[in-house]
Each structure stands twice: as C-alpha cells, then as structure tokens.
Amino acid sequence: MLELGSYVTVAGVLMIASILLGRTTNRIGIPAFLAFLALGMIAGEEGIGRIGFEDYRLSFYLGTVGLFLILFDGGLNTPIGRIRQAILPAVVLATIGVGLTAVFTAIGARCFGFAWKQSLLLGAILSSTDAAAVFLIIRSAGIQLKKRPAAILELESGLNDPMAFLMTATLTESLVEHRAVTIHAAISVVVSLILGAAIGATIGWLGRITLRRLRPGAGGLYPVFTLAIAFLSFGVPSLIGGSGLLAAYTSGAVLGAGRIPYSGAIRRVHDSMAWLAQLSMFLLLGLLVTPSQLLRAAIPGVAIALILTLICRPLAVLTCLLPLRRLPLRELTYLAAVGLRGAVPIILATVPITSKAPGAHEIFNIAFFGVMTNALIPGAVVGKLGRWLGVVADEPPAPPAVVEISSAEMLEGGEIAVFHIEASSAVAGALVSELPLPPTCTIVLLVRDRTIIAPRGETNIAAGDHIYVLCPPGDRPLIDLMFGLRESE
C-alpha cells in the first residue's frame, strides 16, 4: 500500500503541475502539451524524479486507449453542419494528404542517410496533425477562425490519425519482415478505413437509439453508457481488421448528431476524459524519453521537422486542395501553415520499438524532435498569421454561463438559445416589457459583465449583455431576427 500511495501521490502532483504550467505556456504561444511532456521528462530516469520507465508496449496500449477516447470526444462535439461544410477537403487531407506528407518527409529524411523504408516509416509517423494542439494555440492567441478553415482543421485532425496508424503498422511490418510494400497492403488500408467508418457509424446510431430508450435510474450512468459505446466502437472493428480509431471518431459524430438525454453532462464528462487522456499520454511519453540519447538525434530531428513544417505540409495541402477550387488562397495558406503535431507521432514511434525494427530508437528520438519543433514554430505564429491572412472571424464573445435542461426524458417544446447583444442590435436599449416576444418564448436569464440578472418587465437590455431565451423551433427565425445571431451558430 505504501508503494501504491507513492505512485498515486506522484501522479497527482504531476497532473496539477502540468495544468498550472500549461496555463502559462499557452499565454506565450506554446502548446500546453509540451509542458506535460517536459514535466514527464523532468520526472523521468534522468530528471529530478528519477522514475525509471521503459515499457514501450504498455505506453502504446495506454496511448491508443487515450487516443480513441480523444477522437470519440472530438466526434461527439463536432456539429453536423461543420461536417457537411468541410467533409470533402478534410477527407482528402486525411487520406491523400497524409500519404503525400509521409512521402515528402521521407525524401527529406533520405538526405540524412536513412534507408527508404525507414524514411517512409518516419514520414508516416510524423504525418498526422492534432486538432487539440491547433485550437489550444488559437484560443490562447485570443482569436476565432472563420467557420470553414476551422471546420477543415478540426475534421482533418480527427480523420487523419487512422491513416497514419495504418501506414505506420504496414511499413513497420514490411521493415521487420524484409519485404516490399505491395498493392495488397494499400488495398488493406483502404478496406480497413471503410470498415471502420461503416461500423463506427452503425454503433453510434444504435447507441443513440438505445440511449433515448434507456432508463438506468441515475443521471451519472448515461456517460458510463456512452463510454461503453466508445470502447465498443474501437474494439469491434479492430477485431475484424477495421480501423478502430476512425470508428471511434465516426461513432462519436453520429451519436452527437441527434438529440440525446443528458446531452450536456455527457459532453462535459467526455471532454474531461479527453483532457485526462491527453495529459496522461504526454506525461507517460515524457517518462519514456531519455535526454542523453536525444542529443545525438537533435540535428537531424530539428532539420527534418523544419522540412516537414516549411515544405512537406504546405506542399501536401496545396497539392490536395488546389484542384478542388473551393477555397480561397488565404484559407489554403493558413491550412498549410498550422498543421501542428501532438501525441500521436510519439505514440506511433513506439510501434517500431516494440516490433524490434532496425533503427527504431533513432526514429523515436527524431519523432520527438519533430513534434517539439513542429509545435513551437507554427504555434508561435498562428495568431498573427490568422489576422494577416484574414481568416479570423468577427465573432461575439463566448457566453459566460451555460444554461441547459437536463432530463432523462426527451422533452419537446423548445430549447435555450444564447445571444450576445451588439450596439447595433434592434433590442439594445429596450426594456424587456417592450419586446414583441411570442407567447411561447421567454427570456430566462440575462448576464451583464459577471452579474446574473433575473429579467423583469422593467429590465433594460444593454449592449454587451448575454441573453438566454427559451423558445420552440418554430419561433427561432423570429427570435434570431430580434436578437441577432445565436452563439451556437
């Protein structure tokens, strides 16, 4: 018990320290996950903590579990409107774009003496982007992207991890078994993606139907049920050769596309679990890193990362999206510049080690530098570049409070919409009693600065207020016209 208590205490201290340090690094344009990674290294065998940890297989398993929970949460919180708006360019980037990025990166790696198979494996490991890293930096820069580039970045990052995983597994197997990559392997990758998408969508749809009819007796069991859906959506396709990661994202997206009971609570629980998974992944991967071994890989690692950031990613994005002729050059340029890497490349870099592939540890160390450099350089410029390219949206501030109706029953009759009152709004300066509200609608809450106000007839509506209106779907066009664009849109 004493040993267990020590491990749990250390884990708690590292988590709190990571959160505190992450807030600081975000303010200066550095992704919070780099703080998590650094703390893991400090606690490691050559750091202050002197914690010896070299179990790459366990790290891969835990990292994969964390990743599919993150992907399920990403799908659950992706509005269906964004999927429709960005699905084509996102799918092209997540498949062809990932392949091109891997090939271009491999060409760069060849300049540093890597064999072709090792170069392609390194390219595959570094090929996928991380939405969490991108949007953490964007939020810390105090900006919001326009809907289309934001949706493409989000969808691409959710869809490209399965492709990177399949490519890494295929190339590692080829390297270990000393055989060429055949067209059969490429077909297997395509079939795995199709199976994953189909099974994930089916499980998500069945989960949504079941959740509507479920009566577990306690609100806290609803997130437990959706967690089970996440596990099934990864596990079932994995048993028959499908992509469990793509299935997890697709399942979450289908589940979240319709109305479900306790929706707000379910999303908050999965958001917390995704953050816990991400934090734990980076702390664990930091423990795996041996700083003394990293020094030998510093020069090729940074050089390959610069090639990836400045040449490979932009070239792959332009090659994929220019023929579609759907995006202006400003948005294309931004998409090409902000493909940040996260935990996935370091997790993937453990695959060659556990398979005892030639040069696996060197690939792991170079992937580490690839993640660090690729996060630091674009991370420092995404805010300024977004403003300069004109892809920043003129959005109202986020509402300071969340008001929702939680019920195990699927209640009909309306929902709560949130509006930010602009100075030019038709209702600015008016009294609540003067508003021509339909009899089926009512203002349930008004937030001014940090003060909650109970709206009454004599309450004056001022510019800068957040108004919460309960209204049925049929009256929403009139309410939107009266108060302005809703926060959720």
Phi, psi and omega per residue, in radians:
M1 nan -0.590 3.131
L2 -1.118 -0.722 3.138
E3 -1.155 -0.755 3.102
L4 -1.072 -0.735 3.112
G5 -1.060 -0.647 3.125
S6 -1.136 -0.795 -3.136
Y7 -1.093 -0.764 -3.117
V8 -1.143 -0.711 3.113
T9 -1.085 -0.797 3.124
V10 -1.073 -0.743 3.130
A11 -1.068 -0.754 3.119
G12 -1.105 -0.759 3.127
V13 -1.094 -0.762 -3.125
L14 -1.129 -0.679 3.139
M15 -1.151 -0.797 3.135
I16 -1.124 -0.753 3.123
A17 -1.094 -0.664 3.127
S18 -1.112 -0.765 -3.134
I19 -1.119 -0.792 -3.134
L20 -1.123 -0.773 3.141
L21 -1.201 -0.625 3.129
G22 -1.070 -0.670 3.104
R23 -1.075 -0.684 -3.130
T24 -1.205 -0.799 -3.095
T25 -1.163 -0.616 3.115
N26 -1.060 -0.631 -3.112
R27 -1.140 -0.457 -3.106
I28 -1.816 0.277 3.033
G29 1.459 0.335 3.111
I30 -1.936 2.238 -3.116
P31 -0.993 2.459 -3.113
A32 -1.069 -0.520 -3.080
F33 -1.124 -0.440 3.080
L34 -1.173 -0.566 3.059
A35 -1.160 -0.718 3.099
F36 -1.063 -0.769 -3.128
L37 -1.116 -0.757 -3.132
A38 -1.107 -0.703 3.126
L39 -1.145 -0.642 3.058
G40 -1.076 -0.688 3.108
M41 -1.181 -0.692 3.118
I42 -1.113 -0.627 3.141
A43 -1.414 -0.136 -3.033
G44 -1.314 -2.997 -2.995
E45 -1.077 -0.615 -3.128
E46 -1.770 0.165 3.115
G47 -1.825 -2.853 -3.105
I48 -1.177 -0.645 -3.063
G49 -1.268 -0.447 3.139
R50 0.997 0.617 3.104
I51 -1.559 2.011 3.123
G52 -1.481 2.139 -3.118
F53 -2.617 2.065 -3.130
E54 -2.400 0.465 -3.119
D55 -1.545 1.563 -3.090
Y56 -1.222 -0.607 -3.139
R57 -1.159 -0.779 3.080
L58 -1.089 -0.701 3.116
S59 -1.067 -0.714 3.125
F60 -1.127 -0.784 -3.127
Y61 -1.109 -0.830 -3.135
L62 -1.153 -0.686 3.108
G63 -1.111 -0.674 3.124
T64 -1.163 -0.738 3.074
V65 -1.055 -0.816 3.103
G66 -1.038 -0.691 -3.093
L67 -1.188 -0.748 -3.126
F68 -1.241 -0.464 3.021
L69 -1.189 -0.681 3.091
I70 -1.136 -0.755 -3.135
L71 -1.168 -0.691 3.100
F72 -1.079 -0.762 3.101
D73 -1.105 -0.702 3.107
G74 -1.079 -0.756 3.100
G75 -1.156 -0.702 -3.130
L76 -1.055 -0.572 -3.068
N77 -1.789 0.189 3.087
T78 -1.607 1.976 -3.140
P79 -1.068 2.498 -3.098
I80 -1.078 -0.527 3.108
G81 -1.112 -0.655 3.105
R82 -1.162 -0.669 3.136
I83 -1.084 -0.800 3.140
R84 -1.101 -0.645 -3.062
Q85 -1.261 -0.553 -2.944
A86 -2.151 0.117 -2.958
I87 -1.106 -0.746 -3.072
L88 -1.142 -0.990 3.125
P89 -1.084 -0.591 -3.134
A90 -1.163 -0.742 3.135
V91 -1.155 -0.715 3.111
V92 -1.075 -0.776 3.126
L93 -1.166 -0.640 -3.073
A94 -1.321 -0.243 -3.140
T95 -2.030 -1.297 3.139
I96 -1.101 -0.711 -3.123
G97 -1.091 -0.713 3.106
V98 -1.128 -0.746 3.108
G99 -1.089 -0.773 3.136
L100 -1.147 -0.707 3.105
T101 -1.047 -0.730 3.124
A102 -1.102 -0.759 -3.119
V103 -1.173 -0.794 -3.141
F104 -1.104 -0.708 3.106
T105 -1.139 -0.659 3.113
A106 -1.088 -0.664 3.097
I107 -1.089 -0.707 3.088
G108 -1.153 -0.691 -3.139
A109 -1.158 -0.529 3.109
R110 -1.053 -0.519 3.130
C111 -1.145 -0.283 -3.125
F112 -1.881 0.350 2.977
G113 1.569 0.095 3.109
F114 -1.321 2.524 3.019
A115 -1.205 2.849 -3.054
W116 -1.047 -0.789 -3.116
K117 -1.123 -0.735 3.098
Q118 -1.150 -0.663 3.115
S119 -1.112 -0.771 3.112
L120 -1.145 -0.657 3.105
L121 -1.112 -0.765 3.099
L122 -1.099 -0.710 3.094
G123 -1.091 -0.716 3.115
A124 -1.116 -0.718 -3.133
I125 -1.084 -0.639 -3.061
L126 -1.659 0.158 -2.923
S127 -1.468 -0.362 -3.023
S128 -1.696 2.635 -3.129
T129 -1.796 2.981 -3.059
D130 -2.232 1.957 -3.129
A131 -1.105 -0.682 -3.113
A132 -1.053 -0.742 3.123
A133 -1.111 -0.760 -3.119
V134 -1.085 -0.884 -3.014
F135 -1.345 -0.438 3.000
L136 -1.083 -0.792 3.137
I137 -1.171 -0.720 -3.138
I138 -1.094 -0.774 3.123
R139 -1.153 -0.672 3.137
S140 -1.178 -0.420 3.082
A141 -1.406 -0.067 3.086
G142 1.310 0.506 -3.129
I143 -2.228 2.852 2.991
Q144 -2.211 2.305 3.126
L145 -1.339 2.737 2.984
K146 -1.090 2.720 -2.948
K147 -1.057 -0.715 -3.052
R148 -1.190 -0.929 3.100
P149 -1.111 -0.596 3.099
A150 -1.126 -0.744 -3.134
A151 -1.155 -0.688 3.141
I152 -1.150 -0.782 3.116
L153 -1.058 -0.743 -3.099
E154 -1.171 -0.836 -3.131
L155 -1.170 -0.737 3.126
E156 -1.008 -0.781 -3.099
S157 -1.176 -0.527 3.107
G158 -1.357 -0.460 -3.049
L159 -1.725 -0.298 -3.005
N160 -1.554 -0.271 3.110
D161 -1.080 -0.746 3.119
P162 -1.025 -0.711 3.127
M163 -1.098 -0.760 3.141
A164 -1.120 -0.715 3.110
F165 -1.076 -0.813 -3.108
L166 -1.149 -0.718 3.104
M167 -1.112 -0.752 -3.141
T168 -1.097 -0.784 3.140
A169 -1.103 -0.737 -3.118
T170 -1.150 -0.790 -3.108
L171 -1.229 -0.613 3.087
T172 -1.120 -0.779 3.114
E173 -1.065 -0.719 3.108
S174 -1.117 -0.700 -3.125
L175 -1.197 -0.711 -3.106
V176 -1.245 -0.709 -3.071
E177 -1.571 0.021 3.081
H178 0.966 0.844 3.091
R179 -2.342 2.773 -3.076
A180 -1.341 2.720 3.044
V181 -1.435 2.082 -3.066
T182 -1.758 3.010 3.084
I183 -1.117 -0.467 3.105
H184 -1.078 -0.691 3.118
A185 -1.125 -0.697 3.121
A186 -1.128 -0.707 3.114
I187 -1.135 -0.650 3.125
S188 -1.092 -0.670 3.101
V189 -1.094 -0.797 -3.138
V190 -1.094 -0.802 3.136
V191 -1.076 -0.707 3.126
S192 -1.077 -0.720 3.129
L193 -1.163 -0.747 -3.140
I194 -1.122 -0.786 3.100
L195 -1.051 -0.782 -3.136
G196 -1.049 -0.798 -3.131
A197 -1.118 -0.757 -3.087
A198 -1.192 -0.806 -3.112
I199 -1.200 -0.703 3.112
G200 -1.063 -0.774 3.118
A201 -1.093 -0.703 -3.138
T202 -1.137 -0.793 3.140
I203 -1.137 -0.697 3.109
G204 -1.109 -0.724 3.127
W205 -1.156 -0.808 3.100
L206 -1.105 -0.666 3.110
G207 -1.102 -0.692 3.131
R208 -1.150 -0.760 3.119
I209 -1.095 -0.798 -3.125
T210 -1.124 -0.689 -3.099
L211 -1.121 -0.606 3.120
R212 -1.180 -0.498 -3.084
R213 -1.749 -0.094 -3.048
L214 -1.300 2.487 3.060
R215 -2.305 1.298 -3.059
P216 -1.302 -0.271 3.082
G217 1.669 -0.210 3.122
A218 -2.558 2.360 -3.118
G219 -1.062 -0.543 -3.118
G220 -1.180 -0.277 -3.136
L221 -1.433 -0.273 3.124
Y222 -1.140 -0.809 3.048
P223 -1.115 -0.515 3.074
V224 -1.111 -0.703 3.117
F225 -1.129 -0.778 -3.138
T226 -1.195 -0.517 3.027
L227 -1.112 -0.703 3.080
A228 -1.089 -0.664 3.079
I229 -1.075 -0.721 3.116
A230 -1.079 -0.764 3.131
F231 -1.133 -0.756 3.129
L232 -1.142 -0.680 -3.101
S233 -1.152 -0.478 3.038
F234 -1.476 -0.768 -2.990
G235 -1.255 -0.786 -3.035
V236 -1.069 -0.924 3.130
P237 -1.144 -0.530 3.125
S238 -1.093 -0.529 -3.130
L239 -1.223 -0.402 -3.086
I240 -2.074 0.348 3.051
G241 1.557 0.163 3.088
G242 -1.531 2.892 3.125
S243 -1.414 1.864 3.140
G244 -1.165 -0.571 -3.138
L245 -1.183 -0.794 3.101
L246 -1.131 -0.651 3.111
A247 -1.105 -0.685 3.139
A248 -1.106 -0.771 3.133
Y249 -1.154 -0.801 -3.117
T250 -1.115 -0.725 3.128
S251 -1.069 -0.789 3.105
G252 -1.070 -0.721 -3.128
A253 -1.137 -0.750 3.141
V254 -1.199 -0.719 3.111
L255 -1.072 -0.742 -3.092
G256 -1.419 -0.138 -3.089
A257 -1.321 -0.337 3.136
G258 -2.011 3.071 3.128
R259 -1.341 2.340 3.095
I260 -2.381 2.620 3.111
P261 -1.182 2.637 3.141
Y262 0.923 0.661 -3.053
S263 -1.003 -0.830 -3.109
G264 -1.090 -0.769 -3.134
A265 -1.141 -0.711 3.127
I266 -1.075 -0.782 -3.123
R267 -1.151 -0.679 3.131
R268 -1.148 -0.708 3.131
V269 -1.105 -0.793 -3.122
H270 -1.203 -0.579 3.067
D271 -1.105 -0.759 3.109
S272 -1.123 -0.710 3.126
M273 -1.145 -0.657 3.118
A274 -1.130 -0.718 3.100
W275 -1.149 -0.728 3.096
L276 -1.075 -0.732 3.130
A277 -1.099 -0.783 -3.107
Q278 -1.142 -0.786 3.126
L279 -1.076 -0.801 -3.112
S280 -1.131 -0.690 3.137
M281 -1.038 -0.813 -3.081
F282 -1.260 -0.653 3.056
L283 -1.070 -0.746 -3.129
L284 -1.157 -0.756 3.134
L285 -1.179 -0.566 3.056
G286 -1.106 -0.641 3.090
L287 -1.138 -0.528 -3.132
L288 -1.243 -0.506 -3.022
V289 -1.263 2.374 3.053
T290 -1.922 1.823 -3.041
P291 -0.950 -0.652 -3.107
S292 -1.127 -0.521 3.102
Q293 -1.409 -0.392 -3.119
L294 -1.185 -0.552 -3.043
L295 -1.024 -0.639 -3.122
R296 -1.190 -0.421 -3.113
A297 -1.738 0.084 -3.015
A298 -1.096 -0.871 -3.057
I299 -1.153 -0.945 3.095
P300 -1.121 -0.580 -3.134
G301 -1.119 -0.841 3.129
V302 -1.172 -0.696 -3.131
A303 -1.110 -0.803 3.135
I304 -1.143 -0.642 3.101
A305 -1.121 -0.694 3.105
L306 -1.151 -0.704 3.084
I307 -1.077 -0.763 3.110
L308 -1.045 -0.813 -3.051
T309 -1.256 -0.784 -2.982
L310 -1.601 -0.371 -3.057
I311 -2.151 -0.992 -2.963
C312 -1.139 -0.902 -3.133
R313 -1.072 -0.879 3.111
P314 -1.035 -0.728 -3.107
L315 -1.141 -0.723 3.128
A316 -1.137 -0.749 -3.126
V317 -1.125 -0.806 -3.124
L318 -1.151 -0.681 3.117
T319 -1.094 -0.673 -3.099
C320 -1.358 -0.727 -2.929
L321 -1.729 -0.414 3.119
L322 -1.045 -0.728 3.128
P323 -1.123 -0.395 -3.141
L324 -1.258 -0.464 3.098
R325 0.940 0.674 -3.124
R326 -1.924 -0.293 -3.013
L327 -2.088 2.429 3.027
P328 -1.182 2.765 -3.058
L329 -1.058 -0.576 3.133
R330 -1.073 -0.788 3.138
E331 -1.206 -0.683 3.083
L332 -1.039 -0.754 -3.137
T333 -1.100 -0.722 -3.135
Y334 -1.175 -0.756 3.114
L335 -1.056 -0.629 -3.134
A336 -1.229 -0.448 -3.000
A337 -1.626 -0.360 -2.932
V338 -2.004 0.488 3.095
G339 -1.403 1.364 -3.090
L340 -1.306 2.601 3.081
R341 -1.699 2.650 3.128
G342 -2.221 -2.342 -3.063
A343 -1.334 -0.435 -2.996
V344 -0.984 -0.836 3.141
P345 -1.020 -0.646 -3.126
I346 -1.262 -0.631 3.051
I347 -1.102 -0.798 3.140
L348 -1.097 -0.561 -3.123
A349 -1.193 -0.242 3.060
T350 -1.400 -0.306 -3.106
V351 -1.100 -0.866 3.097
P352 -1.066 -0.568 -3.135
I353 -1.182 -0.828 -3.135
T354 -1.165 -0.424 3.114
S355 -1.587 -0.017 -3.139
K356 1.018 0.764 3.099
A357 -1.345 2.589 3.113
P358 -1.060 2.335 3.106
G359 1.257 0.335 -3.017
A360 -1.135 -0.735 -3.106
H361 -1.179 -0.611 3.097
E362 -1.171 -0.683 3.080
I363 -1.103 -0.714 3.109
F364 -1.048 -0.805 -3.110
N365 -1.160 -0.675 3.117
I366 -1.203 -0.655 3.077
A367 -1.076 -0.635 3.098
F368 -1.047 -0.837 3.115
F369 -1.163 -0.565 3.099
G370 -1.080 -0.747 3.121
V371 -1.164 -0.831 -3.101
M372 -1.052 -0.903 -3.072
T373 -1.180 -0.747 -3.099
N374 -1.183 -0.429 3.075
A375 -1.437 -0.655 -3.062
L376 -1.258 -0.790 -3.038
I377 -1.236 -1.011 3.077
P378 -1.114 -0.585 -3.115
G379 -1.055 -0.512 -3.114
A380 -1.388 -0.260 -3.019
V381 -2.124 -0.078 -3.011
V382 -1.070 -0.636 3.138
G383 -1.192 -0.889 -3.140
K384 -1.127 -0.707 -3.141
L385 -1.136 -0.669 3.115
G386 -1.082 -0.742 3.112
R387 -1.171 -0.732 -3.096
W388 -1.147 -0.645 -3.119
L389 -1.500 -0.133 3.107
G390 1.293 0.541 3.104
V391 -1.795 0.168 3.114
V392 -1.523 2.294 -3.110
A393 -1.506 2.529 3.052
D394 -1.557 1.331 -3.037
E395 -1.737 2.609 3.046
P396 -1.203 2.767 3.115
P397 -1.107 2.645 3.139
A398 -1.129 2.555 3.127
P399 -1.090 2.446 -3.075
P400 -1.348 -0.186 -3.113
A401 -2.463 2.637 3.088
V402 -1.905 2.165 3.082
V403 -2.099 2.154 -3.102
E404 -2.517 2.865 3.093
I405 -1.868 2.000 3.130
S406 -1.809 2.184 -3.125
S407 -2.722 2.531 3.049
A408 -1.287 -0.331 3.106
E409 -1.585 2.638 3.048
M410 -1.480 1.534 -3.061
L411 -1.283 2.469 3.106
E412 -1.886 2.895 2.993
G413 2.017 -0.329 3.112
G414 2.805 3.082 3.094
E415 -2.545 2.916 -3.137
I416 -1.689 2.106 3.095
A417 -1.854 2.519 -3.093
V418 -1.980 2.358 -3.131
F419 -2.254 2.479 2.984
H420 -1.770 2.189 -3.067
I421 -1.488 2.045 3.073
E422 -1.527 2.848 3.126
A423 -1.115 -0.507 -3.122
S424 -1.503 -0.033 -3.103
S425 -1.133 2.570 -3.119
A426 -1.127 -0.439 -3.070
V427 -1.677 -0.083 -3.130
A428 -1.106 2.203 -3.131
G429 1.571 -0.113 -3.112
A430 -1.522 2.782 3.006
L431 -1.520 2.658 3.124
V432 -1.020 -0.666 -3.115
S433 -1.160 -0.324 -3.110
E434 -1.533 -0.143 -3.074
L435 -1.358 2.319 3.130
P436 -1.439 1.057 -3.116
L437 -1.276 2.413 3.009
P438 -1.066 2.678 -3.113
P439 -1.104 -0.324 -3.136
T440 -1.519 -0.036 -3.081
C441 -2.045 2.636 3.084
T442 -2.658 2.603 3.043
I443 -1.495 2.081 -3.053
V444 -1.689 -0.348 -3.053
L445 -2.825 2.570 3.033
L446 -2.332 2.256 3.112
V447 -2.036 2.134 3.136
R448 -2.118 2.057 -3.008
D449 0.986 -1.995 3.109
R450 -2.002 0.409 -3.086
T451 -1.956 2.268 3.050
I452 -1.549 2.246 -3.102
I453 -2.096 2.280 3.035
A454 -1.408 1.949 -3.044
P455 -1.200 2.261 3.051
R456 -2.189 3.097 -3.095
G457 -1.010 -0.665 -3.084
E458 -1.540 0.049 3.142
T459 -1.225 2.232 3.117
N460 -1.541 2.348 3.109
I461 -1.625 2.166 -3.073
A462 -2.024 2.724 3.057
A463 -1.059 2.386 -3.098
G464 1.715 -0.232 3.110
D465 -1.221 2.664 2.923
H466 -1.886 2.170 -3.093
I467 -1.927 2.314 3.112
Y468 -1.931 2.058 -3.027
V469 -2.081 2.236 3.027
L470 -1.609 2.090 -3.103
C471 -2.627 2.630 3.067
P472 -1.347 2.797 -3.113
P473 -0.983 -0.625 -3.100
G474 -1.142 -0.446 -3.112
D475 -1.681 -0.002 -3.062
R476 -1.106 -0.681 3.103
P477 -0.997 -0.732 3.121
L478 -1.169 -0.734 3.136
I479 -1.147 -0.699 3.089
D480 -1.080 -0.730 3.134
L481 -1.140 -0.612 -3.096
M482 -1.308 -0.779 -3.008
F483 -1.779 -0.335 -3.106
G484 1.936 -2.982 -3.104
L485 -1.196 2.321 3.127
R486 -1.234 2.674 -3.119
E487 -1.100 -0.546 -3.062
S488 -1.337 -0.096 -3.074
E489 -1.822 nan nan
